[in-house]
């Protein structure tokens, strides 16, 4: 009787080799950030991290912690966020994509799932990231692009914006584009931008920026300032004095979150 | 006393030249059809026509009837629907765009407003229309494109689909792609397709089709059949026998509405 009871108990416990078989799964995640308070778990609303953790819990029964490469803000989108978690389940890595998608809401989708080394750090190991920022530059507001583009009514001088964008390439002190939190907490504000261009077709203007790491809110502060160049508030050459000021108030407005999208992250 | 009373009455009535001054305003309308039962007013849910008529009523106080060029189905989108209405108001035509947009929900927007002749008929006078149909061809479902693309998981042979699409160009009897309503009500099923191509980039396949007029559900029935070519159910050359059959059951599946978008309509 005692032995039978023990057998049942053991069957209900993790197998002995459970922890030896823990694997780390890396996900590429796409999401429409409109209805989320951002990537990171917050007390004030649903987060992408929370819905992923809930889907993993429903799939594996495990309370896994999902770590993301970029803490995208409320309303910001991603086509290629990278995240990872540890699991003791025996589900093949490539099956996680389909299995998690059937347990996630429609506005979050896993595009890829692969097994990586257990010490993989999605944030620190990122070698290059691309963000896009989309503007709808037309007197009439957009309907189809309303969740994904900042509506700027006044006509913008795109060539001035292209000129200004080019001037940001290189290793520079971006303190003027950093929010107060960065500056007061002693975060290093010298970063490198590898690419900074505008692409445009009709009313749609898209800014693409690439670098290894980004200061919090930097892309939105850069885009707002480039729009101020496009509207004539600043000249393209003013980007030099704005950078040199190392002061947020020297730069222009911040752009709203819904135009921003984390496009991809490269490792290795 | 009697004259004063009469003056007040006249001031509250439409001016005598009211009907001489009735104008017809042509709108280009963009909408995300996800949350609508289609263009046309229906008893079972909100329609794009109804929200436009309500916005006009709130702006002008008039109960205008809005006539559209295309009766897009439930869930179908438009970037360039054309519609018109008559008004006795003195609002300059170009002001209707901004004034209506501030009274419309976010998923419907007026892109242009111009005055046209009072006998303008947006449906009959259309010279050429373009529809697009977007497919997301990837094992994982999309999140950002979920409202605007049909998710087809199995890999599709795009060159076979391109070959099949080309075979639809010209003046042909499209009875095999018409729904039962068309065939039984004696609607002319001979129509002309001027352009029929696929454009693709990564997982995104987009079918573009142009013609003067389209049978109800024809684009969705064509796209479903082209996907059946891409999956190997039909060969590209089968398009000839499908057209010759003049029978809906000879063609393939119908595609869901949310991939379809009325791109533009040309007049004159």
Interface residues (C-beta under 8 A of the other chain):
Chain A: X30 X31 X32 X77 X79 X97 X98 X101 X106 X107 X108 X109 X110 X111 X112 X138 X139 X140 X141 X142 X143 X144 X146 X148 X261
Chain B: X30 X31 X32 X77 X79 X97 X98 X101 X106 X107 X108 X109 X110 X111 X112 X138 X139 X140 X141 X142 X143 X144 X146 X148 X261
